[in-house]
């Protein structure tokens, strides 16, 4: 189920970034933070994981 969420998030991010000409990180990082909170990760590493994932 997680892989489906990530695939849909990536597709939506790419579509919005292409349509509006903005960087994908400005959409992806807040979305990942929201998803990671829902998955019960420690709050001390959520932002680091979201930024690291968007840069990869």
mmCIF file as Biopython writes it, N, C-alpha, C and O atoms, coordinates in Angstrom:
data_model
#
loop_
_atom_site.group_PDB
_atom_site.id
_atom_site.type_symbol
_atom_site.label_atom_id
_atom_site.label_alt_id
_atom_site.label_comp_id
_atom_site.label_asym_id
_atom_site.label_entity_id
_atom_site.label_seq_id
_atom_site.pdbx_PDB_ins_code
_atom_site.Cartn_x
_atom_site.Cartn_y
_atom_site.Cartn_z
_atom_site.occupancy
_atom_site.B_iso_or_equiv
_atom_site.auth_seq_id
_atom_site.auth_asym_id
_atom_site.pdbx_PDB_model_num
ATOM 1   N N  . UNK A ? 1  ? 0.817  -1.193 0.000   1.0 0.0 1  A 1 
ATOM 2   C CA . UNK A ? 1  ? 0.000  0.000  0.000   1.0 0.0 1  A 1 
ATOM 3   C C  . UNK A ? 1  ? 0.863  1.261  0.000   1.0 0.0 1  A 1 
ATOM 4   O O  . UNK A ? 1  ? 0.522  2.253  -0.644  1.0 0.0 1  A 1 
ATOM 5   N N  . UNK A ? 2  ? 1.988  1.217  0.729   1.0 0.0 2  A 1 
ATOM 6   C CA . UNK A ? 2  ? 2.869  2.381  0.775   1.0 0.0 2  A 1 
ATOM 7   C C  . UNK A ? 2  ? 3.414  2.724  -0.601  1.0 0.0 2  A 1 
ATOM 8   O O  . UNK A ? 2  ? 3.517  3.898  -0.955  1.0 0.0 2  A 1 
ATOM 9   N N  . UNK A ? 3  ? 3.762  1.710  -1.374  1.0 0.0 3  A 1 
ATOM 10  C CA . UNK A ? 3  ? 4.337  1.974  -2.692  1.0 0.0 3  A 1 
ATOM 11  C C  . UNK A ? 3  ? 3.332  2.681  -3.586  1.0 0.0 3  A 1 
ATOM 12  O O  . UNK A ? 3  ? 3.719  3.528  -4.392  1.0 0.0 3  A 1 
ATOM 13  N N  . UNK A ? 4  ? 2.065  2.357  -3.466  1.0 0.0 4  A 1 
ATOM 14  C CA . UNK A ? 4  ? 1.027  3.016  -4.253  1.0 0.0 4  A 1 
ATOM 15  C C  . UNK A ? 4  ? 0.908  4.488  -3.869  1.0 0.0 4  A 1 
ATOM 16  O O  . UNK A ? 4  ? 0.734  5.346  -4.734  1.0 0.0 4  A 1 
ATOM 17  N N  . UNK A ? 5  ? 1.001  4.777  -2.578  1.0 0.0 5  A 1 
ATOM 18  C CA . UNK A ? 5  ? 0.948  6.165  -2.117  1.0 0.0 5  A 1 
ATOM 19  C C  . UNK A ? 5  ? 2.119  6.949  -2.686  1.0 0.0 5  A 1 
ATOM 20  O O  . UNK A ? 5  ? 1.943  8.073  -3.158  1.0 0.0 5  A 1 
ATOM 21  N N  . UNK A ? 6  ? 3.318  6.364  -2.644  1.0 0.0 6  A 1 
ATOM 22  C CA . UNK A ? 6  ? 4.492  7.053  -3.166  1.0 0.0 6  A 1 
ATOM 23  C C  . UNK A ? 6  ? 4.409  7.248  -4.677  1.0 0.0 6  A 1 
ATOM 24  O O  . UNK A ? 6  ? 4.829  8.287  -5.186  1.0 0.0 6  A 1 
ATOM 25  N N  . UNK A ? 7  ? 3.878  6.271  -5.394  1.0 0.0 7  A 1 
ATOM 26  C CA . UNK A ? 7  ? 3.727  6.411  -6.842  1.0 0.0 7  A 1 
ATOM 27  C C  . UNK A ? 7  ? 2.743  7.522  -7.197  1.0 0.0 7  A 1 
ATOM 28  O O  . UNK A ? 7  ? 3.009  8.330  -8.087  1.0 0.0 7  A 1 
ATOM 29  N N  . UNK A ? 8  ? 1.621  7.564  -6.511  1.0 0.0 8  A 1 
ATOM 30  C CA . UNK A ? 8  ? 0.644  8.621  -6.764  1.0 0.0 8  A 1 
ATOM 31  C C  . UNK A ? 8  ? 1.181  9.995  -6.381  1.0 0.0 8  A 1 
ATOM 32  O O  . UNK A ? 8  ? 0.944  10.973 -7.090  1.0 0.0 8  A 1 
ATOM 33  N N  . UNK A ? 9  ? 1.897  10.075 -5.276  1.0 0.0 9  A 1 
ATOM 34  C CA . UNK A ? 9  ? 2.488  11.337 -4.852  1.0 0.0 9  A 1 
ATOM 35  C C  . UNK A ? 9  ? 3.511  11.823 -5.872  1.0 0.0 9  A 1 
ATOM 36  O O  . UNK A ? 9  ? 3.543  13.010 -6.198  1.0 0.0 9  A 1 
ATOM 37  N N  . UNK A ? 10 ? 4.341  10.927 -6.374  1.0 0.0 10 A 1 
ATOM 38  C CA . UNK A ? 10 ? 5.327  11.299 -7.378  1.0 0.0 10 A 1 
ATOM 39  C C  . UNK A ? 10 ? 4.690  11.748 -8.677  1.0 0.0 10 A 1 
ATOM 40  O O  . UNK A ? 10 ? 5.151  12.705 -9.298  1.0 0.0 10 A 1 
ATOM 41  N N  . UNK A ? 11 ? 3.631  11.064 -9.095  1.0 0.0 11 A 1 
ATOM 42  C CA . UNK A ? 11 ? 2.936  11.442 -10.326 1.0 0.0 11 A 1 
ATOM 43  C C  . UNK A ? 11 ? 2.280  12.814 -10.189 1.0 0.0 11 A 1 
ATOM 44  O O  . UNK A ? 11 ? 2.372  13.642 -11.095 1.0 0.0 11 A 1 
ATOM 45  N N  . UNK A ? 12 ? 1.626  13.051 -9.068  1.0 0.0 12 A 1 
ATOM 46  C CA . UNK A ? 12 ? 0.987  14.352 -8.848  1.0 0.0 12 A 1 
ATOM 47  C C  . UNK A ? 12 ? 2.020  15.469 -8.738  1.0 0.0 12 A 1 
ATOM 48  O O  . UNK A ? 12 ? 1.812  16.565 -9.259  1.0 0.0 12 A 1 
ATOM 49  N N  . UNK A ? 13 ? 3.120  15.195 -8.069  1.0 0.0 13 A 1 
ATOM 50  C CA . UNK A ? 13 ? 4.181  16.189 -7.939  1.0 0.0 13 A 1 
ATOM 51  C C  . UNK A ? 13 ? 4.752  16.543 -9.300  1.0 0.0 13 A 1 
ATOM 52  O O  . UNK A ? 13 ? 4.942  17.721 -9.606  1.0 0.0 13 A 1 
ATOM 53  N N  . UNK A ? 14 ? 5.029  15.539 -10.119 1.0 0.0 14 A 1 
ATOM 54  C CA . UNK A ? 14 ? 5.560  15.791 -11.455 1.0 0.0 14 A 1 
ATOM 55  C C  . UNK A ? 14 ? 4.593  16.566 -12.325 1.0 0.0 14 A 1 
ATOM 56  O O  . UNK A ? 14 ? 5.001  17.461 -13.065 1.0 0.0 14 A 1 
ATOM 57  N N  . UNK A ? 15 ? 3.329  16.235 -12.242 1.0 0.0 15 A 1 
ATOM 58  C CA . UNK A ? 15 ? 2.313  16.928 -13.032 1.0 0.0 15 A 1 
ATOM 59  C C  . UNK A ? 15 ? 2.198  18.390 -12.614 1.0 0.0 15 A 1 
ATOM 60  O O  . UNK A ? 15 ? 2.206  19.281 -13.463 1.0 0.0 15 A 1 
ATOM 61  N N  . UNK A ? 16 ? 2.092  18.638 -11.317 1.0 0.0 16 A 1 
ATOM 62  C CA . UNK A ? 16 ? 1.970  20.014 -10.836 1.0 0.0 16 A 1 
ATOM 63  C C  . UNK A ? 16 ? 3.231  20.831 -11.098 1.0 0.0 16 A 1 
ATOM 64  O O  . UNK A ? 16 ? 3.151  22.000 -11.475 1.0 0.0 16 A 1 
ATOM 65  N N  . UNK A ? 17 ? 4.387  20.220 -10.899 1.0 0.0 17 A 1 
ATOM 66  C CA . UNK A ? 17 ? 5.645  20.932 -11.144 1.0 0.0 17 A 1 
ATOM 67  C C  . UNK A ? 17 ? 5.782  21.273 -12.624 1.0 0.0 17 A 1 
ATOM 68  O O  . UNK A ? 17 ? 6.267  22.351 -12.968 1.0 0.0 17 A 1 
ATOM 69  N N  . UNK A ? 18 ? 5.363  20.370 -13.499 1.0 0.0 18 A 1 
ATOM 70  C CA . UNK A ? 18 ? 5.428  20.639 -14.930 1.0 0.0 18 A 1 
ATOM 71  C C  . UNK A ? 18 ? 4.431  21.686 -15.384 1.0 0.0 18 A 1 
ATOM 72  O O  . UNK A ? 18 ? 4.741  22.511 -16.243 1.0 0.0 18 A 1 
ATOM 73  N N  . UNK A ? 19 ? 3.241  21.660 -14.817 1.0 0.0 19 A 1 
ATOM 74  C CA . UNK A ? 19 ? 2.204  22.610 -15.220 1.0 0.0 19 A 1 
ATOM 75  C C  . UNK A ? 19 ? 2.507  24.028 -14.755 1.0 0.0 19 A 1 
ATOM 76  O O  . UNK A ? 19 ? 2.273  24.989 -15.489 1.0 0.0 19 A 1 
ATOM 77  N N  . UNK A ? 20 ? 3.021  24.160 -13.550 1.0 0.0 20 A 1 
ATOM 78  C CA . UNK A ? 20 ? 3.231  25.480 -12.979 1.0 0.0 20 A 1 
ATOM 79  C C  . UNK A ? 20 ? 4.678  25.950 -13.043 1.0 0.0 20 A 1 
ATOM 80  O O  . UNK A ? 20 ? 4.966  27.096 -12.698 1.0 0.0 20 A 1 
ATOM 81  N N  . UNK A ? 21 ? 5.585  25.097 -13.474 1.0 0.0 21 A 1 
ATOM 82  C CA . UNK A ? 21 ? 6.984  25.489 -13.603 1.0 0.0 21 A 1 
ATOM 83  C C  . UNK A ? 21 ? 7.683  25.720 -12.279 1.0 0.0 21 A 1 
ATOM 84  O O  . UNK A ? 21 ? 8.590  26.548 -12.192 1.0 0.0 21 A 1 
ATOM 85  N N  . UNK A ? 22 ? 7.273  24.996 -11.247 1.0 0.0 22 A 1 
ATOM 86  C CA . UNK A ? 22 ? 7.905  25.156 -9.937  1.0 0.0 22 A 1 
ATOM 87  C C  . UNK A ? 22 ? 8.719  23.919 -9.622  1.0 0.0 22 A 1 
ATOM 88  O O  . UNK A ? 22 ? 8.567  22.884 -10.271 1.0 0.0 22 A 1 
ATOM 89  N N  . UNK A ? 23 ? 9.569  24.023 -8.642  1.0 0.0 23 A 1 
ATOM 90  C CA . UNK A ? 23 ? 10.359 22.871 -8.226  1.0 0.0 23 A 1 
ATOM 91  C C  . UNK A ? 23 ? 9.494  21.845 -7.521  1.0 0.0 23 A 1 
ATOM 92  O O  . UNK A ? 23 ? 8.583  22.204 -6.775  1.0 0.0 23 A 1 
ATOM 93  N N  . UNK A ? 24 ? 9.769  20.579 -7.752  1.0 0.0 24 A 1 
ATOM 94  C CA . UNK A ? 24 ? 8.976  19.518 -7.154  1.0 0.0 24 A 1 
ATOM 95  C C  . UNK A ? 24 ? 9.122  19.427 -5.650  1.0 0.0 24 A 1 
ATOM 96  O O  . UNK A ? 24 ? 8.217  18.945 -4.968  1.0 0.0 24 A 1 
ATOM 97  N N  . UNK A ? 25 ? 10.248 19.882 -5.120  1.0 0.0 25 A 1 
ATOM 98  C CA . UNK A ? 25 ? 10.478 19.812 -3.678  1.0 0.0 25 A 1 
ATOM 99  C C  . UNK A ? 25 ? 9.507  20.645 -2.871  1.0 0.0 25 A 1 
ATOM 100 O O  . UNK A ? 25 ? 9.197  20.309 -1.728  1.0 0.0 25 A 1 
ATOM 101 N N  . UNK A ? 26 ? 9.019  21.739 -3.461  1.0 0.0 26 A 1 
ATOM 102 C CA . UNK A ? 26 ? 8.069  22.593 -2.736  1.0 0.0 26 A 1 
ATOM 103 C C  . UNK A ? 26 ? 6.718  21.915 -2.557  1.0 0.0 26 A 1 
ATOM 104 O O  . UNK A ? 26 ? 5.937  22.310 -1.691  1.0 0.0 26 A 1 
ATOM 105 N N  . UNK A ? 27 ? 6.438  20.905 -3.362  1.0 0.0 27 A 1 
ATOM 106 C CA . UNK A ? 27 ? 5.213  20.120 -3.211  1.0 0.0 27 A 1 
ATOM 107 C C  . UNK A ? 27 ? 5.506  18.841 -2.442  1.0 0.0 27 A 1 
ATOM 108 O O  . UNK A ? 27 ? 4.711  18.415 -1.604  1.0 0.0 27 A 1 
ATOM 109 N N  . UNK A ? 28 ? 6.648  18.233 -2.730  1.0 0.0 28 A 1 
ATOM 110 C CA . UNK A ? 28 ? 6.961  16.912 -2.198  1.0 0.0 28 A 1 
ATOM 111 C C  . UNK A ? 28 ? 7.271  16.921 -0.701  1.0 0.0 28 A 1 
ATOM 112 O O  . UNK A ? 28 ? 6.809  16.041 0.025   1.0 0.0 28 A 1 
ATOM 113 N N  . UNK A ? 29 ? 8.040  17.892 -0.232  1.0 0.0 29 A 1 
ATOM 114 C CA . UNK A ? 29 ? 8.446  17.906 1.180   1.0 0.0 29 A 1 
ATOM 115 C C  . UNK A ? 29 ? 7.248  18.024 2.128   1.0 0.0 29 A 1 
ATOM 116 O O  . UNK A ? 29 ? 7.155  17.227 3.062   1.0 0.0 29 A 1 
ATOM 117 N N  . UNK A ? 30 ? 6.324  18.977 1.938   1.0 0.0 30 A 1 
ATOM 118 C CA . UNK A ? 30 ? 5.163  19.006 2.844   1.0 0.0 30 A 1 
ATOM 119 C C  . UNK A ? 30 ? 4.310  17.744 2.764   1.0 0.0 30 A 1 
ATOM 120 O O  . UNK A ? 30 ? 3.770  17.291 3.773   1.0 0.0 30 A 1 
ATOM 121 N N  . UNK A ? 31 ? 4.188  17.179 1.569   1.0 0.0 31 A 1 
ATOM 122 C CA . UNK A ? 31 ? 3.405  15.948 1.416   1.0 0.0 31 A 1 
ATOM 123 C C  . UNK A ? 31 ? 4.053  14.794 2.166   1.0 0.0 31 A 1 
ATOM 124 O O  . UNK A ? 31 ? 3.364  14.027 2.838   1.0 0.0 31 A 1 
ATOM 125 N N  . UNK A ? 32 ? 5.369  14.665 2.057   1.0 0.0 32 A 1 
ATOM 126 C CA . UNK A ? 32 ? 6.066  13.587 2.755   1.0 0.0 32 A 1 
ATOM 127 C C  . UNK A ? 32 ? 6.005  13.761 4.269   1.0 0.0 32 A 1 
ATOM 128 O O  . UNK A ? 32 ? 5.874  12.782 5.004   1.0 0.0 32 A 1 
ATOM 129 N N  . UNK A ? 33 ? 6.100  15.001 4.736   1.0 0.0 33 A 1 
ATOM 130 C CA . UNK A ? 33 ? 5.988  15.244 6.181   1.0 0.0 33 A 1 
ATOM 131 C C  . UNK A ? 33 ? 4.623  14.781 6.675   1.0 0.0 33 A 1 
ATOM 132 O O  . UNK A ? 33 ? 4.529  14.143 7.724   1.0 0.0 33 A 1 
ATOM 133 N N  . UNK A ? 34 ? 3.568  15.094 5.935   1.0 0.0 34 A 1 
ATOM 134 C CA . UNK A ? 34 ? 2.220  14.662 6.305   1.0 0.0 34 A 1 
ATOM 135 C C  . UNK A ? 34 ? 2.111  13.141 6.320   1.0 0.0 34 A 1 
ATOM 136 O O  . UNK A ? 34 ? 1.525  12.570 7.240   1.0 0.0 34 A 1 
ATOM 137 N N  . UNK A ? 35 ? 2.673  12.479 5.306   1.0 0.0 35 A 1 
ATOM 138 C CA . UNK A ? 35 ? 2.613  11.015 5.221   1.0 0.0 35 A 1 
ATOM 139 C C  . UNK A ? 35 ? 3.418  10.372 6.349   1.0 0.0 35 A 1 
ATOM 140 O O  . UNK A ? 35 ? 2.961  9.411  6.969   1.0 0.0 35 A 1 
ATOM 141 N N  . UNK A ? 36 ? 4.627  10.903 6.619   1.0 0.0 36 A 1 
ATOM 142 C CA . UNK A ? 36 ? 5.464  10.325 7.666   1.0 0.0 36 A 1 
ATOM 143 C C  . UNK A ? 36 ? 4.826  10.478 9.049   1.0 0.0 36 A 1 
ATOM 144 O O  . UNK A ? 36 ? 4.976  9.590  9.889   1.0 0.0 36 A 1 
ATOM 145 N N  . UNK A ? 37 ? 4.117  11.584 9.305   1.0 0.0 37 A 1 
ATOM 146 C CA . UNK A ? 37 ? 3.396  11.718 10.574  1.0 0.0 37 A 1 
ATOM 147 C C  . UNK A ? 37 ? 2.341  10.635 10.702  1.0 0.0 37 A 1 
ATOM 148 O O  . UNK A ? 37 ? 2.142  10.081 11.783  1.0 0.0 37 A 1 
ATOM 149 N N  . UNK A ? 38 ? 1.668  10.332 9.609   1.0 0.0 38 A 1 
ATOM 150 C CA . UNK A ? 38 ? 0.648  9.290  9.627   1.0 0.0 38 A 1 
ATOM 151 C C  . UNK A ? 38 ? 1.215  7.896  9.824   1.0 0.0 38 A 1 
ATOM 152 O O  . UNK A ? 38 ? 0.508  6.996  10.278  1.0 0.0 38 A 1 
ATOM 153 N N  . UNK A ? 39 ? 2.500  7.708  9.483   1.0 0.0 39 A 1 
ATOM 154 C CA . UNK A ? 39 ? 3.141  6.401  9.612   1.0 0.0 39 A 1 
ATOM 155 C C  . UNK A ? 39 ? 3.846  6.246  10.957  1.0 0.0 39 A 1 
ATOM 156 O O  . UNK A ? 39 ? 4.548  5.257  11.170  1.0 0.0 39 A 1 
ATOM 157 N N  . UNK A ? 40 ? 3.675  7.196  11.859  1.0 0.0 40 A 1 
ATOM 158 C CA . UNK A ? 40 ? 4.215  7.156  13.227  1.0 0.0 40 A 1 
ATOM 159 C C  . UNK A ? 40 ? 5.735  7.096  13.302  1.0 0.0 40 A 1 
ATOM 160 O O  . UNK A ? 40 ? 6.290  6.360  14.118  1.0 0.0 40 A 1 
ATOM 161 N N  . UNK A ? 41 ? 6.407  7.870  12.453  1.0 0.0 41 A 1 
ATOM 162 C CA . UNK A ? 41 ? 7.850  8.030  12.595  1.0 0.0 41 A 1 
ATOM 163 C C  . UNK A ? 41 ? 8.120  9.011  13.725  1.0 0.0 41 A 1 
ATOM 164 O O  . UNK A ? 41 ? 7.241  9.788  14.099  1.0 0.0 41 A 1 
ATOM 165 N N  . UNK A ? 42 ? 9.334  8.978  14.271  1.0 0.0 42 A 1 
ATOM 166 C CA . UNK A ? 42 ? 9.702  9.922  15.321  1.0 0.0 42 A 1 
ATOM 167 C C  . UNK A ? 42 ? 9.725  11.331 14.749  1.0 0.0 42 A 1 
ATOM 168 O O  . UNK A ? 42 ? 10.211 11.555 13.640  1.0 0.0 42 A 1 
ATOM 169 N N  . UNK A ? 43 ? 9.200  12.273 15.511  1.0 0.0 43 A 1 
ATOM 170 C CA . UNK A ? 43 ? 9.113  13.644 15.016  1.0 0.0 43 A 1 
ATOM 171 C C  . UNK A ? 43 ? 10.484 14.286 14.833  1.0 0.0 43 A 1 
ATOM 172 O O  . UNK A ? 43 ? 10.611 15.255 14.084  1.0 0.0 43 A 1 
ATOM 173 N N  . UNK A ? 44 ? 11.499 13.772 15.492  1.0 0.0 44 A 1 
ATOM 174 C CA . UNK A ? 44 ? 12.829 14.367 15.378  1.0 0.0 44 A 1 
ATOM 175 C C  . UNK A ? 44 ? 13.499 14.072 14.042  1.0 0.0 44 A 1 
ATOM 176 O O  . UNK A ? 44 ? 14.439 14.770 13.661  1.0 0.0 44 A 1 
ATOM 177 N N  . UNK A ? 45 ? 13.035 13.054 13.326  1.0 0.0 45 A 1 
ATOM 178 C CA . UNK A ? 45 ? 13.686 12.724 12.054  1.0 0.0 45 A 1 
ATOM 179 C C  . UNK A ? 45 ? 12.777 12.883 10.841  1.0 0.0 45 A 1 
ATOM 180 O O  . UNK A ? 45 ? 13.215 12.647 9.715   1.0 0.0 45 A 1 
ATOM 181 N N  . UNK A ? 46 ? 11.524 13.276 11.045  1.0 0.0 46 A 1 
ATOM 182 C CA . UNK A ? 46 ? 10.583 13.361 9.920   1.0 0.0 46 A 1 
ATOM 183 C C  . UNK A ? 46 ? 11.045 14.377 8.882   1.0 0.0 46 A 1 
ATOM 184 O O  . UNK A ? 46 ? 11.064 14.068 7.691   1.0 0.0 46 A 1 
ATOM 185 N N  . UNK A ? 47 ? 11.415 15.572 9.305   1.0 0.0 47 A 1 
ATOM 186 C CA . UNK A ? 47 ? 11.824 16.608 8.353   1.0 0.0 47 A 1 
ATOM 187 C C  . UNK A ? 47 ? 13.100 16.200 7.633   1.0 0.0 47 A 1 
ATOM 188 O O  . UNK A ? 47 ? 13.232 16.424 6.430   1.0 0.0 47 A 1 
ATOM 189 N N  . UNK A ? 48 ? 14.033 15.605 8.353   1.0 0.0 48 A 1 
ATOM 190 C CA . UNK A ? 48 ? 15.272 15.158 7.715   1.0 0.0 48 A 1 
ATOM 191 C C  . UNK A ? 48 ? 14.997 14.091 6.665   1.0 0.0 48 A 1 
ATOM 192 O O  . UNK A ? 48 ? 15.606 14.102 5.596   1.0 0.0 48 A 1 
ATOM 193 N N  . UNK A ? 49 ? 14.091 13.174 6.958   1.0 0.0 49 A 1 
ATOM 194 C CA . UNK A ? 49 ? 13.745 12.127 5.996   1.0 0.0 49 A 1 
ATOM 195 C C  . UNK A ? 49 ? 13.037 12.711 4.782   1.0 0.0 49 A 1 
ATOM 196 O O  . UNK A ? 49 ? 13.307 12.296 3.655   1.0 0.0 49 A 1 
ATOM 197 N N  . UNK A ? 50 ? 12.138 13.665 4.990   1.0 0.0 50 A 1 
ATOM 198 C CA . UNK A ? 50 ? 11.392 14.257 3.883   1.0 0.0 50 A 1 
ATOM 199 C C  . UNK A ? 50 ? 12.322 15.026 2.951   1.0 0.0 50 A 1 
ATOM 200 O O  . UNK A ? 50 ? 12.219 14.892 1.731   1.0 0.0 50 A 1 
ATOM 201 N N  . UNK A ? 51 ? 13.216 15.820 3.500   1.0 0.0 51 A 1 
ATOM 202 C CA . UNK A ? 51 ? 14.145 16.587 2.670   1.0 0.0 51 A 1 
ATOM 203 C C  . UNK A ? 51 ? 15.128 15.657 1.978   1.0 0.0 51 A 1 
ATOM 204 O O  . UNK A ? 51 ? 15.408 15.835 0.792   1.0 0.0 51 A 1 
ATOM 205 N N  . UNK A ? 52 ? 15.653 14.676 2.688   1.0 0.0 52 A 1 
ATOM 206 C CA . UNK A ? 52 ? 16.579 13.717 2.076   1.0 0.0 52 A 1 
ATOM 207 C C  . UNK A ? 52 ? 15.933 12.917 0.967   1.0 0.0 52 A 1 
ATOM 208 O O  . UNK A ? 52 ? 16.566 12.658 -0.057  1.0 0.0 52 A 1 
ATOM 209 N N  . UNK A ? 53 ? 14.679 12.519 1.152   1.0 0.0 53 A 1 
ATOM 210 C CA . UNK A ? 53 ? 13.972 11.761 0.127   1.0 0.0 53 A 1 
ATOM 211 C C  . UNK A ? 53 ? 13.719 12.613 -1.104  1.0 0.0 53 A 1 
ATOM 212 O O  . UNK A ? 53 ? 13.821 12.115 -2.226  1.0 0.0 53 A 1 
ATOM 213 N N  . UNK A ? 54 ? 13.395 13.876 -0.923  1.0 0.0 54 A 1 
ATOM 214 C CA . UNK A ? 54 ? 13.114 14.726 -2.079  1.0 0.0 54 A 1 
ATOM 215 C C  . UNK A ? 54 ? 14.384 15.059 -2.855  1.0 0.0 54 A 1 
ATOM 216 O O  . UNK A ? 54 ? 14.317 15.337 -4.052  1.0 0.0 54 A 1 
ATOM 217 N N  . UNK A ? 55 ? 15.531 15.036 -2.198  1.0 0.0 55 A 1 
ATOM 218 C CA . UNK A ? 55 ? 16.794 15.321 -2.891  1.0 0.0 55 A 1 
ATOM 219 C C  . UNK A ? 55 ? 17.359 14.108 -3.610  1.0 0.0 55 A 1 
ATOM 220 O O  . UNK A ? 55 ? 18.179 14.255 -4.516  1.0 0.0 55 A 1 
ATOM 221 N N  . UNK A ? 56 ? 16.939 12.924 -3.225  1.0 0.0 56 A 1 
ATOM 222 C CA . UNK A ? 56 ? 17.480 11.697 -3.817  1.0 0.0 56 A 1 
ATOM 223 C C  . UNK A ? 56 ? 17.061 11.520 -5.258  1.0 0.0 56 A 1 
ATOM 224 O O  . UNK A ? 56 ? 17.437 10.535 -5.894  1.0 0.0 56 A 1 
#
